[in-house]
């Protein structure tokens, strides 16, 4: 096999194993240490990761792995807080798209130096603020004028 091609999705049995729903915890632990970034990326999206495995993946050298973890709704709040300090924009955008990300993280990232991150944070805060916005008050008729009854 040519150098580099074993890291493509589907080119490794480990990638297929990492995606298997009934994977044993011991095998997940072994695959988290894989040299194949695609394997680690697939694992980062799993909902059954332990906190230690999430922490390991949150420090991964591959931005794609950290992006997959940031988008994972099952990720622990402490892991999401850590990922909020990542310097890669795709990681932060994925984090802001994750419904499990705490609202204070979105607020903090709303003043990020990168416009993509600020835009994603504003969108996230608008989406969550929908139920807490004040409802508009109907304008009252000026004094001395009557308001016609509605049928």
N, C-alpha and C positions, 0 to 999 in steps of 0.2 A: 504494500500500500504506500502511496506517495506521502511524503511528509506533509502534515497539516490536514489531510483529508479525513483522518480518523476522528477529527474534532467536529465534523459536519453532522447535523442532525440526521439520524437514521444510519450513520456509518459505524455506529458502535452499539453493541448489545447493552452496554451500561446505560445508554440514553433511553432505550426501550424499558429497561428495568426501572430506571428512575421515575418513569411515567406510570408504571404499573400501580393500580390502586391498592392491591393487597401486599405491598412490600413490607417485609419485616423491619422492625426498628433497628436491628443490628446491621442489616444491609443498608438502610438509609445512612446510618452512622459511618459506614465504610465509604459509601458513595459521596458523602459530603467532602471527603478528603481527596476525591478524584482529581487527577491532573487535567481532565477534560472539562473545560469551562461550560460546554453545552450540558453536560451531566449536572453540574452544579446549578446551572440556570433552571433546568427542569425541576430539580429538587427544591429550589427557592420558591417555586410557585405552589408547592404542596401544602395542604392544610393540616397535615399531621406531623409537622416538624416539632422537635423539642426546642426549648429555649436556648440551650447550648448550641444546637445546630443552627438556629437562626442567628445567634451571635457570631458564630464562625462565618456564616455566609454574609453577614452585614459588614464584615471586614475583608471580604474577598477582593482580590486585585482586579477582577473583571467587573466593569461597570454594568454589563448585561446581567450578571448574577445579582448585583445589588439592585438593579432596576426591577428584576422579577420579584425579589423579596419585598421591595417597596410597594409593589402593586398587590401583594398578597394580603387579602382581607383577614387572614388568620394570624398575621404577624403580631407579635406582642407589642404593646404600646411602648415599652422601653426600647425595643429594637427600632420602631418607627421614629422615636425621638432621636436616636443615634443617627439614623439615615438622614434626618433633617439637616445635618451638618455636612452632608456629602457635597463635594465640589462639582459633581457632574450633573448637568441640567436634566438629562433624561431620568436620572434617579429621583430628583426632586419633583419633576412633573408627574412621574408615576406615583410618588408618595402622595401628592395632592389629589390624585385621582382615586386613591384608595379610601373607601368609606370608613375604614377603621382608624384612619389618621386622626389624632385628637385635634379639635378646632384651634387650640392655641398654637399648634404647629403651623397651620395655614395662616394664622394671623402674623406669626413671626416671619414667615416666608413672603408675606405680602410686601415687605420692604427690601427684598433681595435685590442685588445689583443687576441681575439678568432679567430682561423684560419678559422672557418666556415664563420664568418662574413667577414673577409678579402677576402676569396674566392668568396663569393656572391657579394661583392663590386667590385672586379676585373672583374667579369663576367658582371656585370651591366655596368661598365665603358667601357668595350670592346664593348658591344652591342650598346651603345650610341655614341661611338667614331667612328663607322663604316663610317659615312658620312663625318667626319672631318679629317680623316687620309690623309696625303699627298699621291698622287698617285705616284707609282714608275716611275722614269724617265728612258727611254731606254738608254742604254749605247751607246755612240757614237763610231764610228770606230776610231782607232788610226790615227794620222796625217799621211798622205801619202798613206793610204789604202782607196780604194773606197768601198762604200757600194753598193752591188748589188741591182738593182731595184726589187721591189716586184711586182708580177703579179696580 
